[in-house]
Amino acid sequence: MVIDDLAKLMNVGGPQVSPDGKWIAYTTSHVDVEEDKNVSEVWMASWDGLQDVQLTYGTEGAGSPRWSPDGKWLAFTSSRPGKAKGSQVWLLDRRGGEAHQLTEVKEDLEDYRWSPDSKQLLLTLKAKDELEPEKGAKPTPPKPIVLDRYHFKQDIQGYLTDKRSKIFLFDVSTKKLTRLTKEDKYDERAAEWSPDGRFVAFVSDQEGSDPDRSNNSDIFVVESKGDSVMRKLTTFSGQDSGPLAWSPDSTRIAYRQGIAPRYSIYDMERPAVVTAAGGSPEVIAATAAMGTGPVVFAEDGKSLLSTIGEDRVDYVAEIPLKGNGIKRLTVESGAAAALSTANGHVAFVWTTDQKAPEIYVLDGKTPRKLTSHNDALLAQLDLVPAEDLTAKTSDGNDVHGMLTMPVGYKAGTKAPMLLWIHGGPTAQDEHRFAPDRQLLTAHGFAVLQVNYRGSTGRGHDYSFAINADWGDKEVIDLLAAVDGAVATGKIDADRMGVGGWSYGGILTDYTIASTTRFKAASSGAGTANLLGMYGVDQYILQYDNELEPPWKNVAPYLKLSYPFLHADKITTPTLFMGGDKDFNVTLVGGEQMYQALKSVGTPAELVVYPGQFHGFTRPSFVRDRYERWFAWYDKYLGMPVPVKPAAPTEHKAE
């Protein structure tokens, strides 16, 4: 696999099973090289796999397909030209014809759902700070952004004003909008109709006078009519979150409940069920010790379907409402996501080390591949699987990871290796299709990925172990795994590099401040000066609850800032990267570390990507990042210079 192949890959996702179970609508996303952007489209495949049809075209793209319950319409969202600007709901008639714009809202459309009778939509809308100028109107200068919120910035969204997300009823025939509730102060999200159409459930954080200072979201229910009075169904003093799922008989609501009563990035959400009439919510016992994805009720209402992330895999599972006995429905080592069900049919996205994402369905209890968008490309590529690796740390932890050897690796030789650290930290490296892993191994590197303490997949306690103690146990785990990889005899211990993005970049800084064994490093969207980050990123609740504000307890800020405060101990040449619009882990974190290393004379380089958030959206910048990674590690790990094919000899006519 080479960088050019990134533009050939199709990202397949978002399956939605039709009400009769005969079709699955889904989305694909691909790179438009000429326009330098990603374009998404809507497709549909028949359940039997015999038909696969592209439904939308155009440079503006389309997404979020949803079937009307009566089966007559397939809705999707798009910003394509129409009567109203911005993202709107469009309709495709199942009988054929062009799509037409249904909504003409002036607000930002965040989500939508069909009513059970197909006559209304639930629209989640958020008022814009500045309205779109009328067509042909003279542009007006921007206005100052006035902020009065405690949590005042968020990646992609930017600066947060007092505008809140609200739920509206939208009449399909008259296009009339009606506010569902009267409350203005709180965000409302994850709205879902009850199957009988009488009620709407949603999630909102309404604790205290300032919801920005709390992470205590709850489940509410209202009648499906304008200006309804909401009822709170949950009482847990922490996260009760969506997506929500109603039982087929409209009596119960499944959701996900956290563990920690206060904000915690390490919170492990597990399924819970509450009755719509009110009562004591019940956490599903079978999954109390593991993290799950969004849940849906099985057709008979007696169990739940979900995805479960567990030690390097993510599988589809059937979960009993009472007792234990989880049924694992995907046995192969891989990663499942985006579960959708209707009429007893189940669709999901599936990927493995050597299989790019495609739509799969469950035929009975057996997975069956439905789409083949990436088959032709993968058939041309030499892809390598990841091998599980386990190591014992100095403090007694069993750390699990994966080691992927270079393409064409010959037994008995030793390969240069990159310790490639995942972000989060609440995530895990698993047996999924990872373009970064395949590109790096094709370039000649072995790649070591480690699920250090803080990662998911091994229970809440394993993740929570690093609470208020960053850069300690994780580094112990990372270095133990490196020792384990070297002990296999396959790794050249004198030619090792380290790198990562987000928390992977943060851990890169911690690692190079703890050892000099790596010859090169790349820290993307990282930081190492905690005092310098308070108030400049989106994690104000985490700082307040996990560390306390610095004026109350400065000690942890100083302790956790050791890479910056001891930058004179770092000798590893390091490449720092980030987007200038990143409000998640702001660019200032990389700038400070870059400046510190330059100050003490350690080789360093800083690359700033204009207009990019925490996750890059411009394909040419994604490509540029890989090219710079290759060049940096090649330089310091002594990789051979690629031999370019000789230009053909030019023959001139006599």
C-alpha positions in Angstrom: 0.0 0.0 0.0 1.3 3.5 -0.9 0.0 7.0 -0.3 -1.7 7.2 -3.7 -4.0 4.3 -2.5 -5.6 6.6 0.1 -7.5 8.3 -2.8 -8.7 4.9 -4.0 -10.1 3.7 -0.7 -13.9 3.9 -0.1 -14.9 4.6 3.4 -18.2 2.6 3.8 -20.5 3.3 6.7 -23.9 4.4 8.1 -26.1 1.4 7.2 -29.9 1.8 7.6 -32.1 -1.2 7.1 -35.4 -0.5 5.3 -38.7 -1.1 7.3 -39.4 -4.3 5.3 -35.8 -5.5 5.7 -35.3 -5.9 2.0 -32.8 -3.0 1.5 -29.9 -1.4 3.3 -29.1 2.2 2.6 -25.6 3.3 3.5 -22.9 5.9 2.7 -19.6 5.9 1.0 -16.9 8.5 1.2 -14.0 9.0 -1.2 -11.3 11.5 -2.0 -11.9 14.0 -4.8 -8.3 14.8 -5.6 -9.0 17.6 -8.0 -11.3 19.4 -5.5 -9.1 18.4 -2.5 -11.9 17.2 -0.4 -13.8 14.1 0.7 -17.2 13.5 -0.9 -19.9 11.2 0.5 -22.8 9.6 -1.3 -25.8 7.5 -0.5 -26.1 3.9 -1.9 -28.6 1.1 -1.3 -28.0 -2.7 -1.5 -30.6 -5.4 -1.6 -30.6 -7.8 1.4 -29.8 -10.7 -0.9 -26.7 -8.9 -2.2 -27.8 -9.0 -5.9 -28.2 -5.3 -6.3 -26.1 -2.4 -5.2 -27.2 1.1 -6.5 -25.7 4.5 -6.1 -28.5 7.0 -5.4 -26.8 10.4 -5.1 -24.1 12.2 -7.0 -22.5 15.6 -6.9 -19.6 17.4 -5.3 -21.6 18.6 -2.3 -22.1 15.1 -1.1 -24.9 13.4 0.9 -25.2 11.5 4.1 -27.4 10.3 7.0 -29.9 8.2 5.0 -33.2 7.3 6.8 -36.1 5.4 5.4 -39.7 6.6 6.0 -41.5 4.0 8.1 -44.1 3.6 5.3 -41.3 2.6 2.9 -42.2 5.4 0.4 -39.2 7.7 0.9 -35.5 7.6 1.5 -34.4 10.8 3.2 -30.8 12.1 3.4 -29.0 15.3 4.3 -27.0 17.4 1.9 -25.8 21.0 1.4 -26.4 20.8 -2.4 -27.9 23.8 -4.0 -31.6 24.2 -3.3 -34.2 26.7 -2.0 -32.5 27.0 1.3 -28.7 27.0 2.0 -26.8 24.8 4.4 -27.5 21.2 5.3 -31.1 20.2 4.6 -33.2 17.1 4.5 -33.8 15.8 1.0 -36.2 13.1 -0.2 -35.9 10.4 -2.8 -39.2 8.8 -3.9 -38.7 4.9 -3.8 -40.6 4.8 -7.1 -37.9 6.8 -8.9 -37.1 10.4 -9.9 -34.8 13.2 -8.7 -34.3 14.0 -5.1 -36.1 17.2 -3.9 -35.3 19.4 -0.9 -37.8 18.9 1.9 -36.7 21.3 4.7 -35.8 25.0 4.4 -34.5 25.7 7.9 -32.3 28.6 8.6 -30.7 27.0 11.6 -27.9 24.4 11.7 -29.5 20.9 11.2 -27.9 18.5 13.6 -30.1 15.5 13.4 -33.5 14.2 12.2 -35.9 11.3 12.7 -39.1 10.1 10.9 -42.3 9.8 12.9 -43.8 6.3 12.9 -46.7 7.5 10.6 -44.2 9.1 8.2 -46.1 12.4 8.4 -43.6 14.3 10.6 -39.9 14.7 11.3 -38.1 15.4 14.5 -35.5 18.0 13.7 -32.7 18.9 16.1 -31.7 22.5 15.2 -29.3 25.0 16.6 -29.7 28.7 15.7 -26.7 30.2 13.9 -24.8 33.2 15.3 -24.9 34.9 11.9 -27.5 34.1 9.3 -26.5 33.2 5.7 -26.5 36.3 3.5 -29.3 36.5 0.9 -28.4 35.5 -2.6 -26.7 38.5 -4.3 -26.5 40.5 -1.1 -23.3 42.4 -0.3 -21.1 40.6 2.2 -21.2 42.1 5.7 -18.1 42.3 7.9 -17.9 39.7 10.7 -19.2 40.7 14.2 -17.3 40.3 17.4 -17.9 37.0 19.2 -19.3 37.7 22.6 -18.9 34.8 25.1 -20.5 34.2 28.5 -20.4 30.4 28.8 -18.2 28.4 31.1 -17.5 25.8 28.4 -16.9 28.3 25.6 -15.0 26.4 22.9 -15.2 23.1 21.1 -13.3 21.6 18.2 -15.1 22.0 14.8 -17.9 24.0 16.5 -15.4 26.8 17.5 -16.4 29.4 20.1 -19.7 28.5 21.8 -22.3 31.2 22.3 -25.6 30.9 24.1 -27.3 29.2 21.2 -28.6 25.7 22.2 -29.7 22.7 20.3 -33.5 22.3 20.3 -36.0 19.7 19.1 -38.7 20.7 16.6 -41.6 18.9 15.0 -41.7 19.3 11.3 -44.9 18.6 9.3 -43.9 17.0 6.0 -47.0 18.2 4.1 -47.2 21.8 5.4 -43.5 22.3 6.3 -44.6 23.9 9.6 -42.1 23.9 12.5 -43.2 23.5 16.1 -41.0 23.6 19.2 -41.3 20.4 21.1 -40.6 21.9 24.6 -40.5 25.4 26.0 -37.1 25.3 27.7 -34.5 27.6 26.3 -31.6 27.1 28.7 -30.4 23.5 27.9 -29.3 21.5 24.9 -31.6 18.7 23.8 -30.2 15.9 21.7 -30.5 12.2 20.7 -34.3 12.5 20.1 -36.2 9.3 19.3 -39.9 8.7 18.6 -41.7 5.9 20.5 -42.9 3.2 18.0 -46.5 4.1 18.8 -45.8 7.8 18.0 -47.1 9.1 21.3 -43.9 10.2 22.9 -40.4 11.5 22.2 -37.4 10.6 24.4 -34.2 12.7 24.4 -31.0 13.5 26.3 -30.3 16.7 28.2 -28.1 18.0 30.9 -30.3 20.1 33.2 -28.4 20.0 36.5 -28.2 23.3 38.3 -28.3 26.8 37.0 -25.4 26.3 34.6 -25.3 23.0 32.6 -21.7 23.9 31.4 -20.4 23.1 34.8 -22.0 19.6 34.9 -21.8 16.4 33.0 -24.9 15.0 34.6 -27.0 14.2 31.5 -30.3 12.5 31.9 -33.1 10.8 29.8 -36.3 12.8 29.4 -39.6 12.0 27.7 -42.4 14.3 26.4 -45.6 13.9 24.5 -45.1 14.3 20.7 -46.8 17.7 20.5 -45.7 21.3 20.7 -44.8 22.9 24.1 -44.9 19.6 25.9 -43.9 19.3 29.5 -40.9 17.0 30.0 -40.5 14.3 32.5 -37.0 13.2 33.7 -36.6 9.4 33.8 -33.1 8.9 35.2 -31.4 10.0 38.4 -27.8 8.8 38.1 -25.5 11.7 38.9 -23.3 11.2 35.9 -23.8 10.5 32.2 -27.0 8.9 30.9 -26.5 9.2 27.2 -27.8 8.1 23.8 -28.3 6.9 21.2 -31.6 5.9 22.6 -33.7 2.9 21.6 -37.4 2.2 22.4 -38.7 -1.3 23.0 -41.1 -2.5 20.2 -44.1 -2.1 22.6 -43.1 1.6 23.5 -42.8 0.9 27.2 -39.1 0.9 27.8 -36.1 3.0 26.6 -32.6 1.6 26.3 -29.6 4.0 26.7 -26.1 4.0 28.1 -25.1 4.9 31.6 -21.7 5.8 32.9 -19.9 4.8 36.0 -18.3 7.9 37.5 -20.7 10.4 39.1 -18.6 13.3 37.9 -17.1 14.0 34.5 -14.5 11.5 33.6 -12.9 10.8 30.2 -12.4 7.2 31.5 -16.1 6.6 32.0 -17.2 3.3 30.6 -20.7 3.4 29.3 -22.9 0.2 29.7 -26.4 -0.5 28.6 -29.3 0.4 30.9 -33.1 0.3 30.5 -35.8 2.6 32.1 -39.5 2.4 31.7 -41.1 5.3 29.9 -43.7 5.6 32.6 -41.0 6.2 35.2 -39.3 3.9 37.7 -35.9 2.7 38.7 -33.5 2.3 35.7 -31.7 -1.0 35.5 -28.1 -1.4 34.3 -27.8 -4.6 32.2 -25.9 -7.0 34.4 -24.3 -9.0 31.6 -22.3 -5.9 30.4 -21.5 -4.3 33.8 -17.8 -4.9 33.3 -17.3 -3.9 29.7 -17.9 -1.0 27.4 -20.6 -1.2 24.7 -21.6 0.8 21.6 -25.1 2.0 20.9 -27.8 -0.5 21.7 -31.0 -1.5 19.9 -33.8 -3.8 21.0 -34.1 -7.2 19.4 -37.4 -7.7 17.4 -39.0 -9.6 20.3 -38.0 -7.0 22.9 -36.4 -9.6 25.1 -32.7 -8.7 24.4 -30.5 -6.0 23.1 -28.1 -6.0 20.2 -24.9 -3.9 20.4 -21.2 -3.9 19.7 -18.7 -4.7 22.5 -15.1 -3.6 22.5 -13.0 -6.2 24.3 -9.2 -6.6 24.2 -8.2 -5.8 20.6 -11.5 -6.7 19.0 -15.0 -5.1 18.6 -17.8 -7.7 18.1 -21.5 -7.8 17.5 -23.3 -9.2 20.5 -26.8 -10.2 21.7 -27.3 -9.1 25.3 -30.0 -10.6 27.6 -32.0 -8.0 29.6 -31.7 -10.3 32.6 -28.8 -12.4 33.8 -25.6 -13.2 31.8 -25.0 -15.2 28.7 -23.9 -12.7 26.1 -24.0 -14.2 22.6 -21.0 -13.2 20.4 -22.3 -13.0 16.8 -19.0 -12.2 15.0 -16.3 -14.6 15.9 -13.4 -13.5 13.6 -10.9 -11.0 15.1 -12.1 -7.6 13.7 -14.1 -4.5 14.5 -17.8 -4.0 14.1 -19.7 -0.6 14.2 -22.8 1.2 13.2 -25.5 -1.4 13.9 -28.9 -1.1 12.3 -32.0 -3.4 12.6 -35.5 -3.6 11.1 -37.9 -6.4 10.5 -35.6 -8.9 12.1 -32.7 -8.0 9.8 -29.4 -6.7 11.1 -26.7 -4.7 9.2 -23.4 -3.3 10.4 -19.9 -2.2 9.3 -17.1 -4.8 9.5 -13.4 -4.6 9.1 -10.3 -6.6 9.9 -6.5 -6.2 9.6 -6.7 -7.0 5.9 -10.3 -6.1 5.0 -11.3 -2.5 4.5 -14.8 -1.4 5.8 -17.8 -2.9 4.1 -21.4 -3.5 5.0 -22.2 -6.9 6.4 -25.5 -8.4 7.5 -26.5 -11.2 9.9 -28.1 -14.1 8.1 -29.6 -15.8 11.0 -26.6 -15.5 13.4 -24.0 -15.7 10.6 -22.3 -12.6 9.2 -22.5 -12.2 5.4 -20.6 -9.6 3.3 -23.0 -7.4 1.4 -20.9 -4.7 -0.4 -17.5 -4.9 -2.2 -16.4 -1.4 -2.8 -12.8 -2.0 -1.8 -12.3 -5.6 -3.2 -10.6 -4.6 -6.4 -8.1 -2.3 -4.7 -7.3 -4.8 -1.9 -6.7 -7.6 -4.4 -3.8 -5.5 -5.7 -2.2 -4.8 -2.3 0.1 -6.9 -0.2 -1.5 -6.3 3.3 0.0 -7.7 6.5 -1.9 -8.9 9.6 -1.1 -7.8 13.1 0.2 -10.3 15.7 -1.0 -10.2 19.3 1.8 -9.4 21.8 1.7 -9.5 25.6 4.3 -8.2 28.0 4.8 -8.0 31.8 5.6 -4.6 33.2 7.9 -3.7 36.0 4.9 -3.0 38.3 3.2 -6.3 37.4 0.7 -5.3 34.7 0.0 -7.5 31.7 0.0 -5.1 28.8 -1.5 -6.2 25.5 -0.6 -4.9 22.1 -0.1 -5.8 18.4 3.1 -6.1 16.4 2.9 -5.8 12.6 6.0 -6.7 10.6 7.0 -5.0 7.4 5.7 -6.2 4.1 8.1 -8.8 2.8 9.7 -9.4 6.2 12.2 -12.2 6.1 12.5 -14.5 9.1 15.8 -14.2 10.9 16.3 -10.5 10.0 15.7 -7.5 12.3 13.5 -4.6 11.2 13.4 -1.0 12.2 10.3 -0.3 14.4 7.9 2.5 15.2 6.0 2.6 18.5 2.8 4.0 17.1 0.6 5.2 20.1 -3.2 5.5 19.9 -5.1 8.6 21.1 -8.0 8.9 23.5 -6.6 7.6 25.8 -10.0 5.9 26.0 -9.7 3.9 22.8 -7.9 0.7 21.8 -5.8 -0.6 19.0 -7.7 -3.5 17.5 -7.8 -5.8 14.6 -9.3 -3.4 12.1 -8.2 -2.0 8.8 -5.8 0.8 9.6 -4.3 2.7 6.6 -1.5 4.2 8.8 -0.4 0.7 9.9 -0.4 -0.7 6.3 1.4 2.4 4.9 4.1 2.3 7.6 4.7 -1.5 7.2 4.8 -1.1 3.4 7.4 1.5 3.8 9.7 -0.9 5.7 8.8 -0.4 9.4 7.6 -2.8 11.9 4.7 -1.2 13.8 4.1 -1.8 17.5 0.7 -0.7 18.9 0.0 -0.9 22.6 -3.1 -0.8 24.7 -1.5 0.9 27.7 -3.4 1.5 30.9 -6.0 4.2 30.1 -7.2 2.2 27.1 -10.6 0.6 26.7 -11.3 -3.0 26.1 -10.2 -4.4 29.5 -12.8 -2.9 31.8 -13.3 0.4 33.7 -10.5 -0.1 36.3 -7.9 -0.6 33.6 -8.9 2.6 31.9 -9.4 4.6 35.2 -5.9 3.6 36.4 -4.3 6.7 34.9 -6.8 9.2 36.5 -4.8 12.3 37.5 -1.6 10.4 36.8 -0.8 11.0 33.1 2.5 9.9 31.6 3.3 7.4 34.4 1.7 3.9 34.0 1.2 4.4 30.3 5.0 5.0 29.7 5.8 1.9 31.8 3.4 -0.1 29.7 4.7 1.3 26.4 8.4 0.6 27.2 7.5 -2.9 28.5 5.8 -3.7 25.2 8.9 -2.4 23.3 11.0 -4.7 25.4 8.6 -7.6 24.5 8.9 -6.7 20.8 12.7 -6.6 20.9 12.7 -9.9 22.7 11.1 -11.6 19.7 14.4 -11.2 17.9 12.6 -9.5 15.0 13.3 -5.9 15.9 16.5 -3.8 15.5 16.7 -2.1 18.9 19.1 0.5 17.5 16.6 1.7 14.9 13.4 2.6 16.7 11.1 5.6 16.5 8.0 6.7 18.4 4.9 8.7 17.4 1.2 9.4 17.8 -1.6 11.9 17.5 -3.7 13.5 20.2 -3.2 11.6 23.4 -0.7 9.5 21.3 1.2 12.8 20.8 1.0 13.6 24.5 2.4 10.2 25.3 5.1 10.6 22.7 6.2 13.7 24.7 6.1 11.8 27.9 8.0 8.9 26.4 10.9 10.9 24.9 11.2 12.7 28.3 11.6 9.3 30.0 14.1 7.5 27.7 16.6 8.2 25.0 16.3 4.8 23.3 14.2 6.2 20.3 16.1 7.8 17.4 13.2 9.9 16.2 9.8 11.0 17.3 6.6 12.6 15.9 4.2 14.3 18.3 0.9 15.3 16.6 -1.7 17.4 18.3 0.0 16.9 21.6 0.9 19.0 24.7 3.2 18.8 27.7 2.5 22.0 29.6 -0.7 21.5 31.6 -0.6 24.9 33.2 -0.5 26.4 29.7 -3.5 24.5 28.6 -6.1 25.4 31.2 -8.7 27.5 29.4 -7.4 27.1 25.9 -9.0 23.8 24.9 -12.4 22.1 25.3 -11.6 20.0 28.4 -12.5 22.5 31.2 -14.6 19.9 33.1 -11.8 17.3 33.0 -9.3 19.8 34.4 -11.7 20.8 37.2 -12.9 17.4 38.2 -9.7 15.3 37.6 -7.0 17.7 38.6 -8.9 20.6 40.3 -8.3 24.2 39.1 -4.5 25.1 39.3 -5.1 27.7 42.0 -6.6 25.1 44.2 -4.0 22.3 43.5 -1.0 23.3 41.4 1.0 20.2 42.3 -0.5 17.8 39.6 -0.1 20.4 36.9 3.6 20.7 37.6 4.0 16.9 38.0 2.2 16.2 34.7 4.1 18.8 32.8 7.5 17.1 33.2 8.3 16.8 29.5 8.1 20.6 29.2 9.7 21.5 32.5 12.5 19.0 31.8 12.9 19.6 28.1 16.6 19.8 28.6 16.6 16.1 29.2 15.1 15.3 25.8 17.6 14.4 23.0 15.2 12.7 20.6 14.8 14.6 17.3 11.1 15.4 17.2 8.6 16.5 14.5 5.6 18.5 15.9 2.4 18.8 13.9 -1.1 20.3 14.3 -4.0 22.2 12.8 -4.4 25.8 13.6 -8.2 25.4 14.1 -7.8 22.6 16.6 -9.7 23.4 19.8 -9.4 19.8 21.1 -5.7 19.7 21.8 -4.7 23.1 20.6 -1.7 23.9 18.5 -0.1 25.8 21.3 0.8 22.5 23.0 3.0 21.5 20.1 4.3 25.1 19.7 5.5 25.1 23.3 7.3 21.8 23.0 8.8 22.8 19.7 10.1 26.0 21.2 11.5 24.2 24.2 13.5 21.7 22.1 14.8 24.4 19.9 15.8 26.3 23.0 17.9 23.4 24.4 19.4 22.5 21.0 17.5 19.3 20.3 16.6 18.9 16.6 12.9 19.8 16.1 10.5 20.8 13.4 7.0 22.3 13.5 4.4 21.8 10.8 1.2 23.9 11.0 -1.8 22.9 8.8 -4.0 25.9 8.1 -7.8 25.5 8.6 -7.5 22.0 10.1 -9.3 20.8 13.2 -8.2 17.9 15.4 -9.0 15.4 12.6 -7.8 16.5 9.2 -10.4 16.9 6.4 -8.2 18.2 3.5 -6.8 15.1 1.7 -3.7 16.9 0.4 -2.8 17.7 4.1 -3.4 14.0 5.0 -1.0 13.1 2.2 1.5 15.7 3.3 1.5 14.4 6.8 2.4 10.9 5.7 5.2 12.2 3.5 6.7 14.1 6.3 6.4 11.2 8.7 8.3 9.0 6.2 11.0 11.6 5.5 11.5 12.2 9.3 11.8 8.6 10.3 13.8 7.7 7.2 16.4 10.4 8.0 16.9 9.4 11.6 16.4 5.6 11.4 18.7 5.2 8.4 16.1 3.9 6.0 17.3 3.3 2.4 16.5 6.0 -0.1 13.8 4.7 -2.5 15.2 3.9 -6.0 13.2 5.8 -8.6 12.8 4.0 -11.9 14.9 5.4 -14.7 13.2 7.7 -17.1 12.6 6.2 -20.5 15.2 7.2 -23.2 13.8 9.8 -25.5 14.1 8.9 -29.2 14.0 11.6 -31.7 12.9 11.0 -35.3 15.7 11.4 -37.8 
